[in-house]
Amino acid sequence: MHEPVSEDLSAMTDLGKVHVVLAQSQEEREEIFSLRYEIYVEEMGKSPPDADHRRRWIRDSLDIAARLYGLRDPEGKLVGTLRLNLLGDLDDPDSQLRVMARALMPLLEHVSWKSMSYTSRLMVQAACRGGTALGLLFNRCYGDAIQAGIRLDLCHANPGLVEFYEQLGYRRFCSGVDWPGIGYQVPMLLALNDGSHLKISRSPLMRHPHARVAEDRWGDGAFFSRLCATYQGLNHRLVEPDQFWDEVGAALCDQNNGIPLFQGMQDDQVRALLKTGTVLSCQAGDRLVRQGDPQQDLFVVLEGVAEVWRQKDNGERLSLALLRTGSVFGEMGFLGRQRRSADVVAVTSLRVLVLTQNFLRRAIRSHPEAAALMLRNLSMVLSERLSTTTDRLWQLSQSP
């Protein structure tokens, strides 16, 4: 293991209220395992397979060789954490990342395991989300990775966090995957020495001294730009507002009068709402929503067809609906923090607009009338879906 940088990056924030520490003792590491459980299981309601409910912590095999970072408030309380694995330190990194092993093959033609890292287990208590705390964690992690000779960092994100990681400077480089115990994830990569991309992304990593003078001697930026071009989606933070509207609005304009989400809205209200969000491109067979998951993102189909499936207690799968351009799904979790009531699987190649809880908060603050109409429309969609699903299940129960 390489020694971490000693620079105190807390000076890079205006607040100076939190600081990042590297867990050194077993007690400090176990404190991080417990925080994971508190956030992931108790707050978010998830049930990861590696959760230890007796000890009330989450730990897995990657923790053995990992650097575990903790975010502490002024009183010393642990409020966030992030994990960094240097893949060259692992005996079998390909096995550890087998879920996206096929996607890693072209990467390994350009960079070796010893120059790659894997960032995971990002968890921050609700009070510290959305401020400078996350940037502080990643700045410390970025600096340590640079000192260790890392050129490429890997991660994976649920659809609602793709926007955040892309603002950091990460890029999508392959199709989404169904990650065991987690659900649909978007694999992403960060070229640590690609200062030009970090600048374009307006990444908070640019606060780190290395990012401002980074020299891409290996041509990582150009290589990964070509590799990622096929999977590049759309993020409102990385394009001009009008460009985001032009691409999203063009996909919906022909159906605008029939899109349940926007019923009763004026064109300017729809345009104002759809200046934010993230567009994902998915492949046929991708399961974007898994029954029972506690996710809260809302999806709007821009192109393609998806199918809604529900599994009965006896294991039988029932097809409930086909979703086409303009259809929405995920409304129960978006509105009421309910667990997903069904699977949603792409039948064809699919493009979806992902709207998060942050989108909803911004909409309520900036465009309250349009947000109120959208919430009313979602409530109507939910009511109609419950009625349709009830009728469908009753019909199936009467079948011989």
ZIURRA-V99695 format. One record per residue. N is the residue number from 0. RES is the residue in three letters. SS is DSSP state (A for helix, B for strand, O for the rest). Layout:
# ZIURRA-V99695
N:RES:SS / N:RES:SS
This chain:
# ZIURRA-V99695
0:MET:O / 1:HIS:O / 2:GLU:O / 3:PRO:O / 4:VAL:O / 5:SER:O / 6:GLU:O / 7:ASP:O / 8:LEU:A / 9:SER:A / 10:ALA:A / 11:MET:A / 12:THR:O / 13:ASP:O / 14:LEU:O / 15:GLY:O / 16:LYS:O / 17:VAL:O / 18:HIS:B / 19:VAL:B / 20:VAL:B / 21:LEU:B / 22:ALA:O / 23:GLN:O / 24:SER:O / 25:GLN:A / 26:GLU:A / 27:GLU:A / 28:ARG:A / 29:GLU:A / 30:GLU:A / 31:ILE:A / 32:PHE:A / 33:SER:A / 34:LEU:A / 35:ARG:A / 36:TYR:A / 37:GLU:A / 38:ILE:A / 39:TYR:A / 40:VAL:A / 41:GLU:A / 42:GLU:A / 43:MET:O / 44:GLY:O / 45:LYS:O / 46:SER:O / 47:PRO:O / 48:PRO:O / 49:ASP:O / 50:ALA:B / 51:ASP:B / 52:HIS:O / 53:ARG:O / 54:ARG:O / 55:ARG:O / 56:TRP:B / 57:ILE:B / 58:ARG:O / 59:ASP:O / 60:SER:A / 61:LEU:A / 62:ASP:A / 63:ILE:O / 64:ALA:O / 65:ALA:O / 66:ARG:B / 67:LEU:B / 68:TYR:B / 69:GLY:B / 70:LEU:B / 71:ARG:B / 72:ASP:O / 73:PRO:O / 74:GLU:O / 75:GLY:O / 76:LYS:O / 77:LEU:B / 78:VAL:B / 79:GLY:B / 80:THR:B / 81:LEU:B / 82:ARG:B / 83:LEU:B / 84:ASN:B / 85:LEU:B / 86:LEU:A / 87:GLY:A / 88:ASP:A / 89:LEU:O / 90:ASP:O / 91:ASP:O / 92:PRO:A / 93:ASP:A / 94:SER:A / 95:GLN:A / 96:LEU:O / 97:ARG:A / 98:VAL:A / 99:MET:A / 100:ALA:A / 101:ARG:A / 102:ALA:A / 103:LEU:A / 104:MET:A / 105:PRO:A / 106:LEU:A / 107:LEU:A / 108:GLU:O / 109:HIS:O / 110:VAL:O / 111:SER:O / 112:TRP:A / 113:LYS:A / 114:SER:A / 115:MET:B / 116:SER:B / 117:TYR:B / 118:THR:B / 119:SER:B / 120:ARG:B / 121:LEU:B / 122:MET:B / 123:VAL:B / 124:GLN:O / 125:ALA:A / 126:ALA:A / 127:CYS:A / 128:ARG:O / 129:GLY:O / 130:GLY:O / 131:THR:O / 132:ALA:A / 133:LEU:A / 134:GLY:A / 135:LEU:A / 136:LEU:A / 137:PHE:A / 138:ASN:A / 139:ARG:A / 140:CYS:A / 141:TYR:A / 142:GLY:A / 143:ASP:A / 144:ALA:A / 145:ILE:A / 146:GLN:A / 147:ALA:O / 148:GLY:O / 149:ILE:O / 150:ARG:O / 151:LEU:B / 152:ASP:B / 153:LEU:B / 154:CYS:B / 155:HIS:B / 156:ALA:B / 157:ASN:O / 158:PRO:A / 159:GLY:A / 160:LEU:A / 161:VAL:A / 162:GLU:A / 163:PHE:A / 164:TYR:A / 165:GLU:A / 166:GLN:A / 167:LEU:A / 168:GLY:O / 169:TYR:O / 170:ARG:B / 171:ARG:B / 172:PHE:O / 173:CYS:O / 174:SER:O / 175:GLY:O / 176:VAL:B / 177:ASP:B / 178:TRP:B / 179:PRO:O / 180:GLY:O / 181:ILE:O / 182:GLY:B / 183:TYR:B / 184:GLN:B / 185:VAL:B / 186:PRO:B / 187:MET:B / 188:LEU:B / 189:LEU:B / 190:ALA:B / 191:LEU:O / 192:ASN:O / 193:ASP:O / 194:GLY:A / 195:SER:A / 196:HIS:A / 197:LEU:A / 198:LYS:A / 199:ILE:A / 200:SER:O / 201:ARG:O / 202:SER:O / 203:PRO:A / 204:LEU:A / 205:MET:A / 206:ARG:A / 207:HIS:O / 208:PRO:A / 209:HIS:A / 210:ALA:A / 211:ARG:A / 212:VAL:A / 213:ALA:O / 214:GLU:O / 215:ASP:O / 216:ARG:O / 217:TRP:O / 218:GLY:O / 219:ASP:A / 220:GLY:A / 221:ALA:A / 222:PHE:A / 223:PHE:A / 224:SER:A / 225:ARG:A / 226:LEU:A / 227:CYS:A / 228:ALA:A / 229:THR:A / 230:TYR:A / 231:GLN:O / 232:GLY:O / 233:LEU:B / 234:ASN:B / 235:HIS:A / 236:ARG:A / 237:LEU:A / 238:VAL:O / 239:GLU:O / 240:PRO:A / 241:ASP:A / 242:GLN:A / 243:PHE:A / 244:TRP:A / 245:ASP:A / 246:GLU:A / 247:VAL:A / 248:GLY:A / 249:ALA:A / 250:ALA:A / 251:LEU:A / 252:CYS:A / 253:ASP:A / 254:GLN:A / 255:ASN:A / 256:ASN:A / 257:GLY:A / 258:ILE:O / 259:PRO:A / 260:LEU:A / 261:PHE:A / 262:GLN:O / 263:GLY:O / 264:MET:O / 265:GLN:O / 266:ASP:A / 267:ASP:A / 268:GLN:A / 269:VAL:A / 270:ARG:A / 271:ALA:A / 272:LEU:A / 273:LEU:O / 274:LYS:O / 275:THR:O / 276:GLY:O / 277:THR:B / 278:VAL:B / 279:LEU:B / 280:SER:B / 281:CYS:B / 282:GLN:O / 283:ALA:O / 284:GLY:O / 285:ASP:O / 286:ARG:B / 287:LEU:B / 288:VAL:B / 289:ARG:O / 290:GLN:O / 291:GLY:O / 292:ASP:O / 293:PRO:O / 294:GLN:O / 295:GLN:O / 296:ASP:O / 297:LEU:B / 298:PHE:B / 299:VAL:B / 300:VAL:B / 301:LEU:B / 302:GLU:B / 303:GLY:O / 304:VAL:O / 305:ALA:B / 306:GLU:B / 307:VAL:B / 308:TRP:B / 309:ARG:B / 310:GLN:B / 311:LYS:O / 312:ASP:O / 313:ASN:O / 314:GLY:O / 315:GLU:O / 316:ARG:B / 317:LEU:B / 318:SER:B / 319:LEU:B / 320:ALA:B / 321:LEU:B / 322:LEU:B / 323:ARG:O / 324:THR:O / 325:GLY:O / 326:SER:O / 327:VAL:B / 328:PHE:B / 329:GLY:O / 330:GLU:A / 331:MET:A / 332:GLY:A / 333:PHE:A / 334:LEU:A / 335:GLY:A / 336:ARG:O / 337:GLN:O / 338:ARG:O / 339:ARG:O / 340:SER:O / 341:ALA:O / 342:ASP:B / 343:VAL:B / 344:VAL:B / 345:ALA:B / 346:VAL:O / 347:THR:O / 348:SER:O / 349:LEU:B / 350:ARG:B / 351:VAL:B / 352:LEU:B / 353:VAL:B / 354:LEU:B / 355:THR:O / 356:GLN:A / 357:ASN:A / 358:PHE:A / 359:LEU:A / 360:ARG:A / 361:ARG:A / 362:ALA:A / 363:ILE:A / 364:ARG:A / 365:SER:A / 366:HIS:O / 367:PRO:A / 368:GLU:A / 369:ALA:A / 370:ALA:A / 371:ALA:A / 372:LEU:A / 373:MET:A / 374:LEU:A / 375:ARG:A / 376:ASN:A / 377:LEU:A / 378:SER:A / 379:MET:A / 380:VAL:A / 381:LEU:A / 382:SER:A / 383:GLU:A / 384:ARG:A / 385:LEU:A / 386:SER:A / 387:THR:A / 388:THR:A / 389:THR:A / 390:ASP:A / 391:ARG:A / 392:LEU:A / 393:TRP:A / 394:GLN:A / 395:LEU:A / 396:SER:A / 397:GLN:A / 398:SER:O / 399:PRO:O
